[in-house]
């Protein structure tokens, strides 16, 4: 039985670009949310009680985090991921964009949604929970899962 399990894992294909199935939709949602707030108008943030500077960071942070997550995916391509500098820069960009996504999603949850019950919020607002969890995944995981063969 142990031999079967070892052979099973060895026969499983390594689908190193599977992270794109999460990365692309998450990035596109953030880019779309940021572009929906364009052209930048400080009055948009005033509706939520957010100062103009914070609203500016939110609008351009959403766009930049989405674009950055897509650009960092280039560092995972098989042709260039073995170059250490590219791998490290791609990993750093992925983690930074993930942290940015978590911060923006947390801000939306606290300032706009203002949930009274954590469990009710988690079970009913799957969209914001998913955006936050996706950002957290990339903040914690980065590109190292596919960019560098760590041994």
N, C-alpha and C positions, 0 to 999 in steps of 0.2 A: 504494500500500500504506500509506503514512504517513497519508493522508487517511482510510482505512478504520479505522486504529487510533485516530485522534483522534475520529472519529465514534462508534466503538464505546464508548469511555469516556464520551463525552457522553450516550449513550443508556442507559447503565447506571443503574438507579434508585439513589437515595440512601436506603438503609435505615438511618436514623440511630438506630433503637431496637434494632438487632441485638445490641448489647452486653448486652441483657437475657437473651439466650440463654445467656450465660456467667454473668452477674451473679446471676440468680435461683437456679440450682442451687447455685452456690458458696455463696451466703449461706444457703440452706436447710440445706446440709450442716453449716456452722459452727453455725448456731442449734440444729440437732438434736443435734450433739455436745455443745454446752454444756448443753442442757436434759436430756440423758441423765445428766449429772453432778449434777443437782438432786435433792433439796435439798443445798445445799453441806455437805460433810463433809470436814474436813481429813484424815481417815483415808484418803480416796480418793487423795490425793496421796502419803501415806506409803508406799503400796504401790509407788510408783515412786521413792521416795527424794526426794520433792519437799516442801519446807517448806510450811506452811499458807498463808503469804502468797502464794507463787508459785502454788500451786494455786488460790487465790481469783482471782488475776489471769487464770489460764488459763480457768477456768470462766466467769467473767463477761466476759472478753475475747472468748471464742468467740461468746457470745450478742451482745455489743455490736457486734462486727465484722460479724456477719451482718446484724443489724438496721440498722446504719449504712450498709452497702452498699446495702440496699434503700431506705432513706430518701434516700440521695444520688442514687439513680436518679430521684427526683422532680424533681431539678434539671435533668434532661435532657429533660423533657417539652416539646414544641414551644410550649406556651402560656406557659411561664415561663422557658425557657432563655436568652432574650435579655436578661433582667435581669442586669446585671453582678454584683451582690452575690450573687444566688442561684447564678449560675454558678460564682463563685469559692468560695463556701461548699460547694457540692456537690462541686466538684473536690477541695477540701482534705479533706473527709470521706471521699471515695472513696480518696484516696491514703493517708490515715491508717488506714483499715480494711484496705487492702491490705497495708500494712506490718505491722499487727497480725497479720493472717493468716499472713504469712511468718514472723514471729517465733514464733507458736504452732506452726506446722507444723515449723519448724526445731527447736524444743524437743522436740516429739514424736519427731522423727527421731533426735535425739541422745540423749534420755534413755530412750525406750521401745524403739525399734527397734535402735539402736546398730549400724548397718551396718558390716561389716568391709571390704566391697569396694564402692566407689562405683558402678562399672559394673553390678555384679550388683544393687545396690539400685535403681538407676534403671530397669533393665529388668524388675524383678519387682514392685516396690511402686508400681504406677502410681497408686494412690489418694493417697498422701502426696505423691508428686511432682506430681500434678495439682493438689492443694490448694495446694502451695507455688507452683507456676507461675501458678495463677490469682490468688493474692494478689500475686505479683510483677507480673503484668500490670496489675492495678488500681493498684498502688503507683506504677508507672512511667507509666502512661497517664492515670490519673485520668478526669475527665469531659470533658477538652478536645476529645476526638475528636468529640463531639456537642454540647457545651454552648455553645461560642463559635465563631463563624465567624472564625478567625484568618486574616488576609491579610498 
